[in-house]
């Protein structure tokens, strides 16, 4: 089950992101940032135990642009389609908000390619998205790959 995250989920979200960050699969997030960004997050919940086993966020950048970020699935739950369901839920959320373009900065190119994202030049992204980058240990030598998915079938 996918649902919007609540404040009580922040510590588990932080643990999921930290686990993936240690493996070099995504960038770490400070727990203080997660509290202030909790409204952006959705979580995947194990139907049997009620445990949070995945998370992801949709950050609105502009009226027609959003970013999928911090998609993480607990190691022993990977390969079950949970990450796909999270991204699909985030894309549905963007669709409901009439956001036309959604991008991701990722190390998991094949995963996002399967979900319809295409490679793009990250220099084409607005400067506003780089505000978080100054906190990154890889700044300014970012090695993440930019990908984008444009919405179709949306009504104004």
N, C-alpha and C positions, 0 to 999 in steps of 0.2 A: 504494500500500500504506500502511496506517495501522498504526503500532506505538507502544508506549510509548517515551517519550524516555529518553535516558541522559545522563550528565554530559557526554559528548563532544558532545552536541547543543546545549548551552546557548548558545554563541556564535552559532550560526545562528538559534536561537529568538529571541535578543535582537535580531539583525539584522532578522528578519521583523517583530517587534513594533515596533521602532523605525521601520522603513519605513512601516508603517501609521499609527503615531502622528504622524509628520511630516505626513501627509495629513489628520490630524484624525479618523481613522476609529476609533481606539481609544486607550486611555491607555498611555503609556510605562511600562515596568517596568525597575527597576534590575537589573543583571546579578547582583548579590548576592542579590536576592530570587529570581531564577530558579534559582540554584543550590540555595537552600533549599526551593524548591517544585517541583523537577524531577519528583518522583514524581507530581505532579498532571498532568503534560503528556503528550500524545500528539503524534506528528509524522506528516506525510504525506511519503512518500518517492517520488520519481520512479522508476518501474520500469526506465527505460532507463539513467539515469545514477547512481542511488543518492543523488542530491542531495535534501536536505530542502527541500520547497517549501511546507510549511504546518505550522501548529501550533495547538494549543488545549489548554486545561486544564479539569479538573473538580475544583473545590475543595469538599470536604465541609465544610458549615457546622454541621450538626446531624444527629441520627439520621434525620431525614426531609427534609432540605433540603441541596441542593448548588447550586453556581454554575458555569455555563459561563463561562469567561473567556479572554481573550487569544487569540481565534481570528483567525489571520492567514494569508494565502496570498500567496506571492510574486507581484508584479504581473503578470508575463508568464504566470502559470499560473492567473490568475483567470478565472472563467467556465467552468471545466471540471468543476465539481461537487466540487472538493476540499474546500471549506469545508463543504459539506453532508455529505460523508463523514466529516469530522472531528467535526462536531457529532453525527452519528448514532453514531459510535464512543463518544463521551463519554456520550451518552444510554444506550447499551447498558451501559457501565460502571456508570452510576448504577442501571440496572435490576438488574444482577447484585448490587449492594450493597443492593438493596431500598429505595432512596431514592425517596420518593413525589413530591417536588416539586423541580424544577430551575429556577432563575431565571437571568437574564442582565441585565446593565446594558449597554446598547448604543446606538450611533448608527445601526445597520443594522436598523431595524424591519422592513422588508419581507423581508429575508433570513430573520430568525428567525420571522416570521409564516408564511412558506412551510413552515417546519419544525415548525409546530404550536404555537409559543409565542404567548401572548395577553398583551395589555397589562395591567399591574397598577399599583397605587399603590405607589411605592417606599417610602412611609412605613409600609407594612405589613410590610416586611422587618425582621428582628431587628437590634437595634443592633450586634450583633457583626460584621455585614458591613461596617460603616462604618470599621473599624479601618484599612484601607488608604486610605481616602478622605482622611485628614489629610495624606497624602503628595502628594496630587493638587494641581496648580496651580489647578484649578477649584473646590476646596473653599473655602467651603461652598455655592457656587452651582453645584451639579451639574446638567448639562444632559443626562445620559444618560437613556435611557428604560428603565424596568424592565419585563421580560416574564417570564412563567412558563409552565411546561409541567408538568402533573400527570400522573403515571403512572397507567395503568389496567392491568388484567390482571396485577397483581403478586400473588404469593402471600406470605403472612407466614411 
